Amino acid sequence: MKILHFRFGQRFRWINALQIPIIVAAVIWTLQIAAANERTDQTVKNSETKKIRITADKLIVRVDAAEIDFIGNVKAMQAGAVLTADRLKIFYNPDTVNNKDGASKTETIRKIMASGRVKIETENILAEADTAEYTIKSAVLVLTGEPSRVTRDGHLITGPKFTLQQSNGTITVESRGESRVKAIFQP
């Protein structure tokens, strides 16, 4: 059996010496890109859940009044929740548009009001009312109208005015005149 011995010249050793730092640099660069993509993917997922997508027959923007009005067959979606209504009005912070220094505001939208056959659907809750008003800062949703109703997992509550406080999970249902609060609970 014959053993062959190879002798590598100076040029091969120099190329071989460069390959190791190039490979290490490539691995580090790949890991940095992967980490950046992971952060970007998480940021995209977070921003996707915050986005509000709205369709309607008509849109009116009143810049001076800081209002956006969607009229006719309105459908708004955000993070698994769907709101349908005849009209949806969004009141936003006027500094968002008029901000001259370019700084972004965290509280862009101040209040959202829906009217006319309002229906709000989430994974297991259905709320129906004539009007709905959601104040962003206080995280309070007020449903009004005859009959306003909230259904969850077979339970049903009706009444002329619902106040849902998102911060502490409290729901208050009030009667008005002859219209009383009614509830049906499934055992």
C-alpha positions as a Markdown table, in Angstrom:
| # | Residue | x | y | z |
|---|---|---|---|---|
| 1 | Met | 0.0 | 0.0 | 0.0 |
| 2 | Lys | 1.3 | 3.3 | -1.1 |
| 3 | Ile | 0.8 | 6.4 | 1.0 |
| 4 | Leu | 0.7 | 9.7 | -0.8 |
| 5 | His | 2.0 | 12.8 | 1.0 |
| 6 | Phe | 0.7 | 16.1 | -0.1 |
| 7 | Arg | 2.7 | 19.2 | 0.5 |
| 8 | Phe | 0.8 | 22.4 | 0.4 |
| 9 | Gly | 2.5 | 25.5 | -0.8 |
| 10 | Gln | 2.6 | 29.0 | 0.8 |
| 11 | Arg | -0.4 | 30.2 | -1.3 |
| 12 | Phe | -2.7 | 27.4 | 0.0 |
| 13 | Arg | -1.7 | 28.1 | 3.6 |
| 14 | Trp | -2.5 | 31.9 | 3.1 |
| 15 | Ile | -6.0 | 31.1 | 1.5 |
| 16 | Asn | -6.6 | 28.5 | 4.3 |
| 17 | Ala | -5.7 | 31.1 | 6.9 |
| 18 | Leu | -8.2 | 33.6 | 5.5 |
| 19 | Gln | -11.0 | 31.1 | 5.3 |
| 20 | Ile | -11.4 | 30.7 | 9.0 |
| 21 | Pro | -11.9 | 34.4 | 9.8 |
| 22 | Ile | -14.2 | 34.7 | 6.8 |
| 23 | Ile | -16.3 | 31.7 | 8.0 |
| 24 | Val | -16.4 | 33.1 | 11.6 |
| 25 | Ala | -17.4 | 36.5 | 10.3 |
| 26 | Ala | -20.1 | 34.9 | 8.1 |
| 27 | Val | -21.5 | 33.0 | 11.0 |
| 28 | Ile | -21.6 | 36.1 | 13.3 |
| 29 | Trp | -23.2 | 38.1 | 10.5 |
| 30 | Thr | -25.8 | 35.4 | 9.9 |
| 31 | Leu | -26.6 | 35.3 | 13.7 |
| 32 | Gln | -27.0 | 39.1 | 13.8 |
| 33 | Ile | -29.3 | 39.0 | 10.8 |
| 34 | Ala | -31.4 | 36.2 | 12.4 |
| 35 | Ala | -31.6 | 38.1 | 15.7 |
| 36 | Ala | -32.6 | 41.3 | 13.8 |
| 37 | Asn | -35.3 | 39.4 | 11.9 |
| 38 | Glu | -36.6 | 37.9 | 15.1 |
| 39 | Arg | -36.9 | 41.3 | 16.6 |
| 40 | Thr | -38.5 | 42.7 | 13.4 |
| 41 | Asp | -41.0 | 39.7 | 13.3 |
| 42 | Gln | -42.0 | 40.4 | 16.9 |
| 43 | Thr | -42.4 | 44.1 | 16.2 |
| 44 | Val | -44.5 | 43.3 | 13.1 |
| 45 | Lys | -46.7 | 40.9 | 15.1 |
| 46 | Asn | -47.2 | 43.6 | 17.8 |
| 47 | Ser | -47.9 | 46.3 | 15.3 |
| 48 | Glu | -50.3 | 44.0 | 13.3 |
| 49 | Thr | -52.4 | 43.4 | 16.4 |
| 50 | Lys | -52.6 | 47.2 | 17.1 |
| 51 | Lys | -53.6 | 48.1 | 13.6 |
| 52 | Ile | -57.2 | 49.0 | 13.0 |
| 53 | Arg | -58.5 | 48.1 | 9.5 |
| 54 | Ile | -61.7 | 49.9 | 8.4 |
| 55 | Thr | -63.9 | 49.6 | 5.3 |
| 56 | Ala | -66.9 | 51.8 | 4.6 |
| 57 | Asp | -68.9 | 53.4 | 1.7 |
| 58 | Lys | -67.7 | 56.9 | 2.5 |
| 59 | Leu | -64.9 | 58.6 | 4.4 |
| 60 | Ile | -64.9 | 62.2 | 5.6 |
| 61 | Val | -61.8 | 63.7 | 7.3 |
| 62 | Arg | -62.1 | 67.0 | 9.2 |
| 63 | Val | -58.5 | 67.9 | 9.9 |
| 64 | Asp | -59.3 | 71.1 | 11.9 |
| 65 | Ala | -61.8 | 69.2 | 14.1 |
| 66 | Ala | -59.4 | 66.1 | 14.4 |
| 67 | Glu | -62.2 | 63.7 | 13.3 |
| 68 | Ile | -62.4 | 60.9 | 10.8 |
| 69 | Asp | -66.0 | 59.8 | 9.9 |
| 70 | Phe | -66.7 | 56.5 | 8.2 |
| 71 | Ile | -70.2 | 56.3 | 6.8 |
| 72 | Gly | -72.2 | 53.3 | 5.4 |
| 73 | Asn | -71.6 | 49.6 | 5.9 |
| 74 | Val | -68.7 | 50.2 | 8.3 |
| 75 | Lys | -66.5 | 47.3 | 9.3 |
| 76 | Ala | -63.6 | 47.8 | 11.6 |
| 77 | Met | -61.2 | 45.0 | 12.6 |
| 78 | Gln | -58.5 | 44.9 | 15.2 |
| 79 | Ala | -56.8 | 41.9 | 16.8 |
| 80 | Gly | -59.7 | 39.4 | 16.4 |
| 81 | Ala | -62.4 | 41.9 | 17.2 |
| 82 | Val | -64.9 | 43.0 | 14.5 |
| 83 | Leu | -67.2 | 46.1 | 14.8 |
| 84 | Thr | -69.9 | 46.7 | 12.2 |
| 85 | Ala | -72.1 | 49.8 | 12.2 |
| 86 | Asp | -73.8 | 52.3 | 10.0 |
| 87 | Arg | -71.3 | 55.0 | 11.1 |
| 88 | Leu | -68.0 | 55.1 | 12.8 |
| 89 | Lys | -66.4 | 58.4 | 14.0 |
| 90 | Ile | -62.8 | 58.5 | 15.3 |
| 91 | Phe | -61.6 | 61.5 | 17.3 |
| 92 | Tyr | -57.8 | 61.7 | 17.3 |
| 93 | Asn | -55.2 | 63.9 | 18.9 |
| 94 | Pro | -54.8 | 67.1 | 16.8 |
| 95 | Asp | -51.1 | 67.1 | 17.6 |
| 96 | Thr | -50.7 | 64.0 | 15.5 |
| 97 | Val | -51.3 | 66.0 | 12.4 |
| 98 | Asn | -50.2 | 69.4 | 13.6 |
| 99 | Asn | -47.0 | 68.2 | 15.3 |
| 100 | Lys | -44.3 | 70.4 | 13.8 |
| 101 | Asp | -41.3 | 68.8 | 15.5 |
| 102 | Gly | -42.0 | 65.4 | 14.0 |
| 103 | Ala | -42.3 | 63.6 | 17.3 |
| 104 | Ser | -44.7 | 60.8 | 17.4 |
| 105 | Lys | -47.6 | 60.7 | 19.9 |
| 106 | Thr | -48.4 | 57.5 | 21.7 |
| 107 | Glu | -52.1 | 58.4 | 22.1 |
| 108 | Thr | -53.1 | 59.1 | 18.5 |
| 109 | Ile | -56.8 | 58.1 | 18.9 |
| 110 | Arg | -58.7 | 59.6 | 21.8 |
| 111 | Lys | -62.2 | 58.2 | 21.2 |
| 112 | Ile | -64.2 | 56.0 | 18.9 |
| 113 | Met | -68.0 | 56.3 | 18.4 |
| 114 | Ala | -70.1 | 53.9 | 16.4 |
| 115 | Ser | -73.8 | 54.4 | 15.7 |
| 116 | Gly | -76.6 | 52.6 | 13.9 |
| 117 | Arg | -77.0 | 48.8 | 14.2 |
| 118 | Val | -73.7 | 48.5 | 16.1 |
| 119 | Lys | -72.4 | 45.0 | 16.5 |
| 120 | Ile | -69.1 | 44.1 | 18.2 |
| 121 | Glu | -67.8 | 40.5 | 18.0 |
| 122 | Thr | -64.8 | 39.0 | 19.7 |
| 123 | Glu | -63.9 | 35.3 | 20.1 |
| 124 | Asn | -66.7 | 34.5 | 22.6 |
| 125 | Ile | -68.6 | 37.8 | 23.1 |
| 126 | Leu | -71.3 | 39.5 | 21.0 |
| 127 | Ala | -72.5 | 43.0 | 21.9 |
| 128 | Glu | -75.3 | 44.8 | 20.0 |
| 129 | Ala | -76.5 | 48.3 | 20.6 |
| 130 | Asp | -77.7 | 51.5 | 18.8 |
| 131 | Thr | -74.5 | 53.4 | 19.8 |
| 132 | Ala | -71.1 | 52.5 | 21.2 |
| 133 | Glu | -68.5 | 54.9 | 22.5 |
| 134 | Tyr | -65.0 | 53.8 | 23.5 |
| 135 | Thr | -62.7 | 56.2 | 25.3 |
| 136 | Ile | -59.0 | 55.2 | 24.8 |
| 137 | Lys | -57.5 | 56.9 | 27.9 |
| 138 | Ser | -60.0 | 55.5 | 30.4 |
| 139 | Ala | -60.5 | 52.2 | 28.5 |
| 140 | Val | -64.3 | 52.5 | 29.0 |
| 141 | Leu | -66.9 | 51.2 | 26.4 |
| 142 | Val | -70.4 | 52.5 | 26.7 |
| 143 | Leu | -73.2 | 50.8 | 24.8 |
| 144 | Thr | -76.7 | 52.4 | 24.6 |
| 145 | Gly | -79.9 | 51.8 | 22.9 |
| 146 | Glu | -83.1 | 49.7 | 22.9 |
| 147 | Pro | -82.3 | 46.9 | 23.2 |
| 148 | Ser | -78.6 | 46.7 | 23.9 |
| 149 | Arg | -77.4 | 43.2 | 24.6 |
| 150 | Val | -74.3 | 41.3 | 25.4 |
| 151 | Thr | -74.0 | 37.6 | 24.9 |
| 152 | Arg | -71.2 | 35.4 | 26.1 |
| 153 | Asp | -71.1 | 31.6 | 26.2 |
| 154 | Gly | -74.9 | 31.3 | 26.1 |
| 155 | His | -75.4 | 33.9 | 28.8 |
| 156 | Leu | -77.5 | 37.0 | 27.8 |
| 157 | Ile | -77.8 | 40.4 | 29.4 |
| 158 | Thr | -80.0 | 43.2 | 28.0 |
| 159 | Gly | -80.5 | 46.7 | 29.1 |
| 160 | Pro | -80.6 | 50.3 | 27.8 |
| 161 | Lys | -77.0 | 51.2 | 29.0 |
| 162 | Phe | -73.9 | 49.0 | 29.4 |
| 163 | Thr | -70.6 | 50.4 | 30.8 |
| 164 | Leu | -67.6 | 48.1 | 30.4 |
| 165 | Gln | -64.5 | 49.2 | 32.2 |
| 166 | Gln | -61.6 | 47.3 | 30.7 |
| 167 | Ser | -59.1 | 48.3 | 33.4 |
| 168 | Asn | -60.9 | 46.4 | 36.1 |
| 169 | Gly | -63.2 | 44.1 | 34.2 |
| 170 | Thr | -66.4 | 45.7 | 35.6 |
| 171 | Ile | -69.6 | 45.7 | 33.6 |
| 172 | Thr | -72.5 | 47.9 | 34.8 |
| 173 | Val | -75.9 | 47.6 | 33.2 |
| 174 | Glu | -78.4 | 50.3 | 34.0 |
| 175 | Ser | -82.2 | 50.5 | 33.5 |
| 176 | Arg | -84.0 | 53.6 | 32.1 |
| 177 | Gly | -87.7 | 54.3 | 32.7 |
| 178 | Glu | -89.7 | 51.2 | 31.9 |
| 179 | Ser | -86.8 | 49.4 | 30.3 |
| 180 | Arg | -85.3 | 47.2 | 32.9 |
| 181 | Val | -82.1 | 45.1 | 33.0 |
| 182 | Lys | -82.7 | 41.4 | 32.1 |
| 183 | Ala | -80.4 | 38.5 | 32.3 |
| 184 | Ile | -80.5 | 34.8 | 31.2 |
| 185 | Phe | -77.7 | 32.6 | 32.6 |
| 186 | Gln | -77.0 | 29.1 | 31.4 |
| 187 | Pro | -76.4 | 26.6 | 34.2 |
